[in-house]
Amino acid sequence: MATNQNAFCVSIPENESDTKQCQLSPDEDFDYSQRGQWLRAAVLGANDGLVSVASLMMGVGAVKEDAKAMIISGFAGLVAGACSMAIGEFVSVYSQLDIEVAQMKRENRMIENLEEKETEQLPNPTQAALASALAFSLGAIVPLLAASFIGDHKVRMGVVVAAVSLALVIFGWIGSVLGGTPVVKSCVRVLFGGLMAMAITFGLTKLIGTSGL
């Protein structure tokens, strides 16, 4: 009897227990996939602008020491690349939008509900195109600025490589933070890819230029 009088228990409501168990930290609860559309376009555009324009300038610098030639070729690459990225992204995302809208109509959803409730979930072609073009331009400006104020050819080439390498690391870091991926792995991958592109372009252009073709 004494044992029964001293014994006690505390009951926890099932709903409250389940709620506490299901609570997640802000990092675990955040859905990084919601950033996928604009993040992909922005990161892809920035890296393309940085690497392609830098590689183009390195290729020109491999066979010609004129700073003006490097800068003009880089600027032409910036304009052409930004337009190409914007048009390509617009066409791609618009095709995706057409497919999703057609699928919704096949599922007999009301147009009113589509416009009111699901517009935010649909891809935005204009937003993706502008993000790609702007990001490409921002990336392409880095090697252009690095080469604009240096007269010596060898120093100019080295500064371009250094500036582009730093920018690649920064872009890799930004992409990893926004996407919730490992920072070091992302930075190394982006840096290695960019340096490889510049080295291959420089080497092949130098080879062709010195061969007299």
Buried (B, 14 or more C-beta within 10 A) or exposed (E): EEEEEEEEEEEEEEEEEEEEEEEEEEEEEEEEEEBEBBBBBBBBBBBBBBBBBBBBBBBBBBBBBEBEBBBEBBBEBBEEBBEBBBEEBBEBBBEBBEEBBEEBEEEEBEEEEBEEEEEEEBBBBEBBBBBBBBBBBBBBBBBBBBBEEBEEBEEBBEBBBEBBBEBBBBBBBBBBEBBEEEBEEBBBBBBEBBBEBBEEBBEEBBEEBEEEE
